[in-house]
Amino acid sequence: MLEKLALPLLRRLDPERAHGLALKGVKAGFGPLEGPYTSPRLATRIAGMDLPNPIGLAAGFDKNAEIAGPLQRVGFGFLEVGAATPKPQPGNPKPRLFRLTEDQAAINRFGFNNDGMDAIAARLNGLPREVPIGLNLGANKDSADRVADFARVFQTCAPHIDFATINVSSPNTEKLRDLQGKAALRQIIAQVDAARTDARVALFLKIAPDLTMDELADIAEVALDSPLQGLIATNTTLDRTGLKSRHGQEKGGLSGQPVFEKSTRTLARLYQLTEGKLPLIGVGGVASAEQAYTKIRAGATAVQLYTGLVYGGLSMVTKMVKGVDARLQRDGFASVSDATGTGVSEWT
């Protein structure tokens, strides 16, 4: 009831201010905090981590790990906080977040605004674990060596996390996406892996949805021949096709419903290219149980969401999890892994 009252009010505010108030609300104990829903069908193992269910929170919602404690009780099977950079940075000038209500979408150009790795590591240190928690690794905008930045953040924060994601796919840091090339990726992965002091911490790579088939093939080749434990597909897009909102041409990364088809197609192609040998996390436009289930059938071992929460609220998480469970049961799957990849042909 509180959420139903709060969401329309928050949408009348500046989006970034509304997001800040939402974080404070969760921190104060408002919202659904009954813990993650699970079942034998939903229990998922990915990269050595046991998830109560396959629905996770994508990076960007809790950039500074301020509410990672209560977020574990919202219903997610795992969380990803960040992105974190070595030094604190304010990000790009405001306004830098735009709601596209007609499109059930958002555009952001935050530019890795965060409190820095030391502050984030301190908040994660000793945090009780109810579900696995990961960190999105970023690079400072003014860094002379962005590859080294990823490794520094990983080395500093690894003792306090269960997985880390190399983020070379944000469109809001100039030339960052250039690091998705084959040679650059090999260098980044090797350097970050060299900073690993705990083999328990899984390492993922997050990619953009705007890659060609040849670029995806290169990423798949590198990923299969590397210490990566999985890929996350995908980050936000630069594509603006078919948008209705007056904010549709704002610069930045587009997320939400318009990204669903493109990100799912990228996911399915990666599943084919990696021959199902590497766990994939599907993200992009997930706002319902049916869409989450579609990602799983397109090749995802687990799914993440963020923008959908802007329009559906945190109460949608448990509803989504239960909906995925019902669909697994309906289709005769004993587990998420049994369903993974069964619908790839519909997207390739």
C-alpha positions as CSV (number, residue, x, y, z in Angstrom):
1,M,0.0,0.0,0.0
2,L,2.8,2.4,0.9
3,E,4.5,1.6,-2.4
4,K,1.3,2.2,-4.4
5,L,1.0,5.7,-2.7
6,A,4.7,6.5,-3.0
7,L,5.4,5.6,-6.7
8,P,3.1,8.2,-8.2
9,L,4.6,10.9,-5.9
10,L,8.2,9.9,-6.7
11,R,7.5,10.1,-10.4
12,R,6.5,13.8,-10.0
13,L,10.0,14.6,-8.7
14,D,13.3,15.0,-10.6
15,P,14.3,11.4,-11.4
16,E,17.7,11.5,-9.6
17,R,16.1,13.1,-6.5
18,A,13.4,10.5,-6.5
19,H,15.9,7.7,-6.7
20,G,17.8,9.2,-3.7
21,L,14.5,9.2,-1.7
22,A,13.8,5.6,-2.7
23,L,17.2,4.6,-1.3
24,K,16.5,6.4,1.9
25,G,13.1,4.7,2.1
26,V,14.5,1.2,1.7
27,K,17.2,2.1,4.3
28,A,14.5,3.1,6.7
29,G,12.8,-0.2,6.3
30,F,10.0,0.8,4.0
31,G,9.1,-1.7,1.2
32,P,8.9,-5.5,1.0
33,L,11.5,-7.0,3.2
34,E,10.3,-10.6,3.6
35,G,13.5,-12.1,2.1
36,P,14.1,-14.0,-1.2
37,Y,11.4,-16.5,-2.3
38,T,12.8,-19.9,-3.4
39,S,11.9,-23.4,-4.4
40,P,13.7,-26.5,-5.6
41,R,13.0,-25.3,-9.2
42,L,14.4,-21.8,-8.6
43,A,17.5,-22.6,-6.6
44,T,20.3,-21.8,-9.0
45,R,24.1,-22.3,-9.0
46,I,26.2,-20.0,-11.1
47,A,30.0,-19.6,-11.1
48,G,30.2,-21.3,-7.8
49,M,27.5,-19.2,-6.1
50,D,24.3,-20.6,-4.8
51,L,21.3,-18.4,-5.5
52,P,17.9,-18.9,-3.8
53,N,16.4,-17.7,-7.1
54,P,17.8,-16.4,-10.5
55,I,16.4,-12.9,-10.3
56,G,19.1,-10.3,-9.4
57,L,19.5,-6.5,-9.1
58,A,21.6,-4.9,-11.7
59,A,24.4,-2.4,-11.0
60,G,23.5,1.2,-10.8
61,F,20.6,1.1,-8.4
62,D,22.8,1.0,-5.3
63,K,25.9,2.6,-6.7
64,N,27.6,3.1,-3.3
65,A,26.5,0.0,-1.4
66,E,24.5,2.2,0.9
67,I,21.5,-0.2,1.3
68,A,23.0,-3.6,0.4
69,G,21.8,-4.9,3.7
70,P,18.1,-4.3,3.4
71,L,18.2,-5.0,-0.4
72,Q,19.1,-8.6,0.4
73,R,15.6,-9.0,1.9
74,V,13.6,-7.4,-0.9
75,G,13.3,-10.8,-2.8
76,F,16.3,-10.8,-5.1
77,G,18.4,-14.0,-5.4
78,F,21.6,-11.9,-5.8
79,L,22.7,-8.2,-5.9
80,E,25.2,-6.2,-7.9
81,V,26.3,-2.8,-6.5
82,G,28.5,-0.1,-8.0
83,A,30.0,0.8,-10.4
84,A,33.0,1.7,-8.2
85,T,36.1,3.5,-9.4
86,P,39.5,3.9,-7.6
87,K,38.9,7.6,-6.7
88,P,35.6,9.2,-5.9
89,Q,34.1,11.2,-8.7
90,P,31.0,13.3,-9.1
91,G,30.1,12.1,-12.6
92,N,28.6,14.1,-15.4
93,P,26.7,17.4,-14.8
94,K,23.0,17.3,-13.9
95,P,20.4,16.7,-15.2
96,R,21.7,13.2,-16.2
97,L,18.8,10.9,-15.6
98,F,15.5,11.1,-17.6
99,R,12.3,9.1,-17.4
100,L,10.7,8.0,-20.7
101,T,7.3,7.1,-19.3
102,E,5.6,6.6,-22.6
103,D,8.4,4.1,-23.5
104,Q,8.7,2.5,-20.0
105,A,12.3,3.4,-20.2
106,A,15.1,5.7,-18.9
107,I,18.2,7.4,-20.2
108,N,21.1,8.1,-18.0
109,R,24.5,9.7,-18.5
110,F,25.7,9.5,-14.9
111,G,29.4,8.8,-15.8
112,F,30.3,6.5,-13.0
113,N,29.4,8.9,-10.1
114,N,30.4,7.1,-6.9
115,D,32.1,7.5,-3.5
116,G,35.2,5.5,-4.6
117,M,36.4,2.0,-3.9
118,D,37.6,2.6,-0.3
119,A,34.2,3.9,0.9
120,I,32.4,1.1,-0.9
121,A,34.7,-1.6,0.4
122,A,34.2,-0.2,4.0
123,R,30.4,-0.5,3.6
124,L,30.6,-4.1,2.3
125,N,33.1,-5.2,4.9
126,G,31.5,-7.5,7.4
127,L,28.0,-7.1,5.8
128,P,25.9,-10.2,6.7
129,R,25.2,-12.3,3.6
130,E,21.7,-13.5,2.8
131,V,22.3,-13.6,-0.9
132,P,25.5,-13.3,-3.0
133,I,26.7,-9.7,-3.6
134,G,28.8,-8.5,-6.5
135,L,30.5,-5.3,-7.5
136,N,30.6,-3.6,-10.9
137,L,34.2,-2.4,-11.6
138,G,34.7,1.0,-13.2
139,A,37.5,3.3,-14.3
140,N,38.0,6.9,-13.4
141,K,37.1,9.4,-16.2
142,D,40.5,11.1,-15.9
143,S,42.5,7.9,-15.5
144,A,45.7,7.5,-17.5
145,D,45.4,3.7,-17.2
146,R,41.9,2.5,-17.2
147,V,42.9,-1.2,-17.3
148,A,44.9,-0.7,-14.1
149,D,41.8,1.0,-12.5
150,F,39.7,-2.2,-12.9
151,A,42.4,-4.2,-11.3
152,R,42.8,-1.8,-8.4
153,V,39.1,-1.8,-7.6
154,F,39.0,-5.6,-7.8
155,Q,42.0,-6.0,-5.5
156,T,40.6,-3.6,-2.9
157,C,37.0,-4.9,-2.8
158,A,37.4,-8.6,-3.6
159,P,37.6,-9.6,0.1
160,H,34.1,-8.3,0.6
161,I,32.2,-9.6,-2.5
162,D,31.2,-12.8,-4.1
163,F,31.6,-11.7,-7.7
164,A,32.9,-8.8,-9.7
165,T,31.9,-7.4,-13.1
166,I,34.3,-5.8,-15.5
167,N,32.3,-2.9,-17.0
168,V,33.7,-1.9,-20.4
169,S,30.2,-1.3,-21.9
170,S,28.9,1.9,-20.3
171,P,28.4,4.5,-22.9
172,N,28.8,7.4,-20.5
173,T,32.6,7.4,-20.1
174,E,34.4,8.5,-23.2
175,K,36.1,5.7,-25.2
176,L,35.3,3.1,-22.6
177,R,33.5,0.9,-25.1
178,D,36.7,0.8,-27.1
179,L,38.0,-1.7,-24.5
180,Q,35.6,-4.3,-25.9
181,G,38.0,-5.2,-28.7
182,K,39.8,-8.5,-28.6
183,A,43.3,-7.3,-27.7
184,A,42.1,-4.9,-25.1
185,L,39.8,-7.4,-23.5
186,R,42.5,-10.0,-23.1
187,Q,44.7,-7.4,-21.4
188,I,41.9,-6.2,-19.0
189,I,40.9,-9.7,-18.0
190,A,44.5,-10.9,-17.5
191,Q,45.3,-7.8,-15.4
192,V,42.2,-8.1,-13.2
193,D,42.7,-11.8,-12.8
194,A,46.3,-11.2,-11.7
195,A,44.9,-9.0,-8.9
196,R,42.7,-11.9,-7.7
197,T,43.7,-13.1,-4.2
198,D,40.6,-15.3,-3.6
199,A,39.6,-17.9,-6.2
200,R,36.2,-17.9,-4.6
201,V,35.3,-14.5,-6.2
202,A,33.8,-15.0,-9.6
203,L,34.7,-12.7,-12.5
204,F,32.2,-11.6,-15.1
205,L,32.3,-9.2,-18.1
206,K,29.4,-6.9,-19.0
207,I,29.0,-6.1,-22.7
208,A,27.0,-3.7,-24.8
209,P,23.9,-4.5,-26.9
210,D,25.2,-2.6,-29.9
211,L,27.8,-5.1,-31.0
212,T,28.1,-6.7,-34.5
213,M,28.1,-10.5,-34.9
214,D,31.8,-10.4,-35.6
215,E,32.4,-8.4,-32.4
216,L,30.3,-10.8,-30.4
217,A,32.2,-13.7,-31.9
218,D,35.5,-12.1,-30.7
219,I,34.1,-11.6,-27.2
220,A,32.9,-15.2,-27.1
221,E,36.4,-16.4,-28.2
222,V,38.2,-14.3,-25.6
223,A,35.7,-15.3,-22.8
224,L,36.1,-19.0,-23.5
225,D,39.8,-18.8,-23.4
226,S,40.1,-16.7,-20.2
227,P,39.6,-16.9,-16.4
228,L,36.1,-15.3,-16.8
229,Q,33.3,-17.2,-15.1
230,G,30.5,-15.6,-17.1
231,L,29.2,-12.8,-19.3
232,I,26.4,-10.2,-18.6
233,A,24.4,-9.3,-21.6
234,T,23.7,-6.4,-21.8
235,N,24.3,-2.8,-20.7
236,T,22.3,0.1,-22.0
237,T,22.0,1.0,-25.7
238,L,22.7,4.1,-27.8
239,D,19.9,3.1,-30.2
240,R,16.9,5.5,-30.2
241,T,14.7,3.7,-32.7
242,G,11.0,4.1,-32.1
243,L,11.0,6.2,-29.0
244,K,7.9,8.3,-28.2
245,S,9.1,10.3,-25.2
246,R,10.2,14.0,-25.5
247,H,13.4,12.9,-23.7
248,G,14.1,10.3,-26.3
249,Q,17.1,12.1,-27.9
250,E,18.9,12.9,-24.7
251,K,22.5,11.7,-24.7
252,G,23.3,8.6,-22.6
253,G,22.4,5.0,-22.3
254,L,18.9,3.9,-22.9
255,S,17.4,1.2,-20.6
256,G,14.0,-0.4,-20.1
257,Q,11.5,-1.9,-22.5
258,P,13.0,-0.6,-25.8
259,V,16.2,-2.6,-25.0
260,F,14.5,-5.9,-24.4
261,E,14.5,-7.4,-27.9
262,K,18.0,-6.2,-28.7
263,S,19.5,-7.4,-25.5
264,T,17.7,-10.7,-25.7
265,R,18.9,-11.3,-29.2
266,T,22.5,-10.5,-28.1
267,L,22.1,-12.9,-25.2
268,A,20.9,-15.8,-27.5
269,R,23.7,-15.2,-30.0
270,L,26.2,-15.4,-27.2
271,Y,24.7,-18.6,-25.9
272,Q,25.2,-20.1,-29.4
273,L,28.7,-18.7,-29.8
274,T,29.8,-20.1,-26.4
275,E,27.9,-23.3,-27.0
276,G,26.3,-23.0,-23.6
277,K,29.7,-23.5,-21.9
278,L,29.8,-20.2,-20.1
279,P,27.1,-18.9,-17.7
280,L,25.2,-15.9,-19.0
281,I,23.3,-13.3,-17.1
282,G,20.5,-11.7,-19.1
283,V,19.6,-8.0,-18.4
284,G,17.8,-5.4,-20.4
285,G,14.1,-4.5,-20.3
286,V,13.0,-7.1,-17.8
287,A,9.8,-6.0,-16.1
288,S,7.7,-9.1,-15.8
289,A,7.9,-12.8,-15.0
290,E,7.3,-13.6,-18.7
291,Q,10.3,-11.4,-19.8
292,A,12.5,-12.9,-17.1
293,Y,11.5,-16.4,-18.3
294,T,12.2,-15.4,-21.9
295,K,15.7,-14.4,-21.0
296,I,16.3,-17.8,-19.3
297,R,15.0,-19.6,-22.4
298,A,17.2,-17.4,-24.6
299,G,20.3,-18.6,-22.7
300,A,20.4,-16.9,-19.3
301,T,21.4,-18.8,-16.2
302,A,20.2,-15.8,-14.2
303,V,18.6,-12.5,-14.9
304,Q,19.0,-8.9,-13.6
305,L,16.7,-5.9,-13.6
306,Y,16.8,-2.2,-12.7
307,T,14.7,0.2,-14.8
308,G,11.6,-1.9,-14.4
309,L,11.7,-1.1,-10.7
310,V,11.1,2.6,-11.6
311,Y,7.7,1.7,-12.9
312,G,6.8,-1.4,-10.9
313,G,8.4,-0.8,-7.5
314,L,10.3,-3.3,-5.4
315,S,7.1,-5.4,-4.8
316,M,7.4,-6.7,-8.4
317,V,10.5,-8.7,-7.5
318,T,8.8,-11.5,-5.5
319,K,5.9,-11.5,-7.9
320,M,8.4,-12.0,-10.8
321,V,10.2,-14.8,-9.0
322,K,7.0,-16.6,-8.2
323,G,5.9,-16.1,-11.8
324,V,9.1,-17.7,-13.2
325,D,8.6,-20.6,-10.8
326,A,5.1,-21.1,-12.1
327,R,6.3,-21.1,-15.7
328,L,9.0,-23.6,-15.0
329,Q,6.4,-25.9,-13.4
330,R,4.0,-25.3,-16.2
331,D,6.5,-26.3,-18.9
332,G,7.8,-29.3,-17.0
333,F,11.3,-28.0,-16.1
334,A,12.7,-29.3,-12.8
335,S,15.2,-26.4,-12.6
336,V,16.3,-23.1,-14.2
337,S,19.2,-24.8,-15.8
338,D,16.8,-27.3,-17.5
339,A,15.1,-24.3,-19.1
340,T,18.2,-22.3,-20.0
341,G,18.7,-22.0,-23.8
342,T,15.5,-23.9,-24.8
343,G,14.2,-20.9,-26.7
344,V,17.4,-19.7,-28.4
345,S,16.1,-20.5,-31.9
346,E,13.4,-17.9,-31.4
347,W,16.0,-15.1,-31.1
348,T,18.7,-16.1,-33.6
